[in-house]
Amino acid sequence: MKKIKVFFIIVFILFPCIGLINYFANPFGVFDTNTSFTSYNTKFERYTIYPELKLKDEKADYAIFGSSNTNTYVNTEMFKEATGKTFYDVSILRCTFLEMYYLIDAYYNLYPDEKMIISIEFDPLNDEPEASVLDKMTKDTLTSDELTFLLFSQNAVISSVKMIYDYLNMQKQNIKSALKRNKYTKNLPFIKDYKYCYRKNEKQPRLRYDDWNTRKINKKNFITISKIKKYVDNKKIDAIFYMNPLNAYAIADIYMSGTYGEIEKAKRELVKITPFYDFLYVSKYNDKPVSTKNLYWRDPFHAEDKLGVIMIKSMLSPKRTYGVLVTKDNIESVLRRERFFLEEFLDKHKTTVKKYRSFEDEDYTESYELVCE
């Protein structure tokens, strides 16, 4: 009898709830919300971005724009606790600079007089500029209001699909936990040894790109960045530009591949457009290899939110513990100093850098701590 009751609970309560969540996560029915998602899905495509439940009713103090690197360390609750300011995360995985322009325009039309923090990532600067992927994919299927909704969908990948995925797992765990507490079911074969296990401190320490020697800065991307700068100036938006960090081992790999000059070229081009905060250099926050014990890095290309908090505090307060404000006047001295720090790092860590570079292809091997309760 007990088993029958459990069955009816699953059929009549759990699955309708899942259907409701799926609807609110995908209100326009244009996305495949049945695809399982993991944070390290290497075959991620833009069509698997899922809208959030709704836009915020009130504007935040700051909106943060960026791509995948930005998204990993933007924790709006931690930012609020650290600064007393509210933040809106408008970062989208694989966001092109043209899409960022559209995002800024759409956001400003909804929330004028906003303050903005705009991330410039080194990796997309190597790409051929392309039109907005979102616009191409939704041109004849979404209304302008729906498209605006989609433009604010990030946390998307991390919230909507993962929310459904986690909800299912949570319900399975709750059911098994309830059965384990029940005197009639606790000794069933699949229940008596049940433990709730989860991964803690998931990392991808061995992630490495092997094509740095082929990557060159595409100056066409700076035309779009100039367009963004002109837009925020014309609208009198208080905008902060910054260049995203990489782990020191990734920077060292770029240097050893013979293309570190491209990073310097990118900074010289960016400072012609706007002063910016530079986090892309060797420091005490990125000079340790990625591991489960490294609180600042998820992989060599994506920081954790603990580092994000330090970055935000450094940009918003006069007490700067990380980052360098780069201007036309100090750009060359900054670049000389950063190259010196990098070469000093390489000299001290020859063995570990060589070990990191020994992987010839991208390696998505994960390391984590498994906790069972």
N, C-alpha and C positions, 0 to 999 in steps of 0.2 A: 504493500500500500504506500509506504514511504517513497519507494522508487517511482511510483506512478505520479505522486504529488510533485516530486522533483522534475519529472518529465514535463508536466503541465506548466510548471513555473517557467521552464526554459522556453517552451513553445509559445505561451500566451503573454509572457511579460518581457523576457529577454530580447527575442527577435523583433517585436514591434518597436522596442526602444532603439535597437540598432538601426531600424529603418528610419526612425525619426532623426537620429543623429546624422545618418547619411543624407537626408533631405536638407537639413540645415547646413551641413558642410558643403553641399553641392546643390544650391537652390535652383540653378538654371539647367541642371541636367546635362552639362556639356563636358564633364570630366569623368574619367574612369575611376570612381572612388572604391572600386572593389580590388584594386591592385594593392598588394601588401607593400609597405614602405619600411625601409630601414635607413638610418641616418648615413649609412655608408653604401648606398645603392649606386654602383658605378655606372649603371645604365639609365640614370635619371634623365628623363626628357621633359621639355617644357610643358607638354600636355598633361603631365601628372601634377601640376600645381593646382591646389584646391583652395577655393575661397574660404576666408574665415567666416565665422557666424555673422558678423555685421561690422560696419564701421563704428568707430568710437563716436559717441554723441557729442563729446566736448573735445576741443583741440588740446593738444599737449603743449608743454613749454618748448619742446624741441622735437623735430622729426628727423630721423636718421635714415639716409639713403645709401644703398650699397648693394654689393653682390654677395656671393656665398661666404667669402672670408668675413665680411661684416656681420652677416647673419649669425655666425656661430658664437660671437661674443657679445651680442646685444641682448642684455637681460634688463628689460625696462624696470622691473621691480627693484633689482639691485642698484640700478642707476639712480632711481628715485631715493632709495635709502641713503646712497652715498652723497647725493648732491642736493636733495630736497626739491628737485625739479622732476616734472613728468616728461616721458618720452614716448614717441610713437615709432615703431619699427616699420620702415617702408623698404626694407632690403629684400631683394628677390634673387634667388639662385640663378646664376648665369645672366644676370642683368647686363644688358649692353648700355653704353653711355647714352645712346639715343633713347632707349627705354627710360633711363634715369631722367632725361629731360622731360619726357611725357609724364612721368610720375610726379616730378616737382610741379609741373604746370597743373596737373589734376589736383594735387594736394593743396596747392595755394588757392585754387578756385573754391575749394571747400573750406579751407581754414586760412584766410588772408592774415597778413601780419605775423606769420609764423617765423620762428627761428629754425634754421636748418643746419644739420651737420652732414656734410657730403663726403663720402669716401671715394678715393681714387685708388684702385687696385692695379698693381703692376701687371699681372697676368693678362687681363683683357686689353691692355694697351698694345699687346703684340698682335692682336687679331685684326683682320680686315673689318672695317666698320660695316655694320649691317643694319637694315631697317628693323623696327621693333618686331620681334618674334610674336609677342602677344597680339599686336595689331593684325599681323598676317593671319594668325590662327583664329581670330574672333571676328574678323571683318564682317562677315555676312550672317553670323550666328548670334551676336550679342548686341543689345541696344547700347547707347552711349552710357546710360546709367549702370548697366550691368558690367560694361567694360571698366568703368571707374571702380566699381566694387572689386573687380578682379585685380586691378592695379594695386589694391591695398591688401592683397590676399596673403602676402608672406607672413610667416608663421604658419602658413598654408601647409607647406610640406611637413612642418614640425607639429602643427596643431590638428588640422582636420583629419587627414588620413591616419596619422599616428594616434590621434584621439580615439578613432574607431578601433584601430588595432589594439591599443592599450585597454580600451573598454572591454573588448572581447576577452582579452587575457585576464583582466581584473574579474570579470564575471565567472570565468572558469575557476580562478583561484578562490573566489568567494564561495562558489558551490562546493568545491573540494574541501575547503576549510570547514564548511558547515557539515558536510558529510563525515568528516573526521571527528567532529565533536559529538555526532549522533551515535548513541550506543548501539543502534541497529546496523549502522553502516560503517563504523570506524574500522572494522576488521576486514572489509572488502579488499581484495588483492591490490586494486589500483588506488586505494585510499590510505591504507595503514602506513605506508612508507612515504606518503606525500610530504614534500617540503617546498615552501615558496622560495625560489631562487631567482636572483636578478644580478645583472652585470653592474659593476661600479667602476668608475674611472676608465671608461672605454677610450682607447686611443688607437691611432694608426701610425706607430712610430716609424715604420719602414716605407711609408709613402714617399715616392720620389719620381719626378718627371725626368725622362732621359733625353729630352729634345731641346734643352736650353741653348745648345750651340746653333740651333736653326732659328731661334726667335729673335726678331728685330722689332724695335718700336715702330709702330705705324703712326706717323704724324697726323694722319687724317683724323684719328681719334681726338686729337687736341682741338680740332675744329669744333667738335661737338661739346667738348669741355668748355671752350670759349663761349659757345652759345649758352651753356648753363650759367656761366659766370655773368654774361650780359643780362640774362633773364633775371637773376636774383638781384643784380644791381638796379635794373630798371624798376623792379617791384619794391625796391628798398627792403629786401629781405636780409635779415642778419644771418649770413651764411658763413659757416666755418668749413674750410676744405682741409682734408688730411690725407696722407698716403699710408695705406695699411701696412702693418708689420708682416714679416715672415720670420720663421725660426732661423737662428744663425746658421744652422746646418744647411738649410735651403739656400741662404744667401751665399754661403761658402761654395755650394755646388754650382751656383750660377757663375761665381768667380772662376772656379776651376774649369768651367765649360767655355771660358773665354768671352762671356757676354755680360760681365758686371758693368761694363761701360754703358750698356743699354739702360740699366737702372739710373745711372748718373745722367744719361741723356734725357730720360723721362722727367727727372727732377728739374733739369734745366728748362725743359719745355713747359712744365707745369708752373714754375715760378714766373714765367713770362706772362702767364694769365692771371695768377692770383698768389698771394702769400699762402702758405699752407703749413700744417703741422706734419712733421716727418717722423714716422715710427719705423721706417724701413732701414734699420741699421743694427749693428751688434750692440747689445746692452745686457745688463744683469737680468733682464726679463726674458731673454730669448737665447742665452748662450748655453743652455743645458739641453741635452738630447730629449726628444719626446719619450715619455714613459708614463706609466700609471701614477708615478709619484710627482710628475711635473704638472703643477696646478694651472699653468698658464697656456698649455698647448694641447690641442686635440690631435693634430698632426702637424708636420712642418709648414703647412700652408694655412692652417686655420687655428686661430687662438681660441681660448676658453673665456667665459664671461668674467672670470677673476681679473684677467688682463684687460678686458674691455672696460671694467670699472676704473682701473688705473688710468687708462687712456682718456676716458671721458672727464675724470676729475682733473687731469693735467690740462685738458683743453679749456675747461670752464673755470679754472681757478688760477690765481697768480702763482700758487705754489706748484711748480711743475716738477714731477718726479720722473717723468718719461716724456719723450718727444722733444723735437727741436722746431721752433718757429722759423721757417725758411723764408727769406725775402730776397729780392734782387741784390741787395747789398751784401748779404752774407752767404749766398749760395756756394761760392767757390770754397770758402773756408770751411763750410759745413761738409762739403763733399771730400775735401782733403782729410778732415778729421775722421769721417766715417770710413774712408778707405784705410786709414791707419789702424782704426779699431778692428776692421775686418782682417787685415793682414797679420795683425798681432794675434787675433783669434786663431787664424789658420796655422800660424807658427806653433802655438801652444797645443793645438788639437789635431795634429797631422794624422795620428792613428785613427781617431774616432771619425774624422771627416772622411778618410779613405774607406773606412768600414761602411759609412752611410752611402758613399758613392758606388760601392761595389755591387749594388743591386741595379741590374741593367734595365729593368722595366718597372712600371708602376706596380707596387706591391701593396695590396689592400689588407694585408694580414692585420688582425686586430689583437690588441693585448688588453686585458681587463681583469678585474678582481671579481670572482664569483662569490656572492654572499647568499647563504641559504639559511632560512629561518623556519 
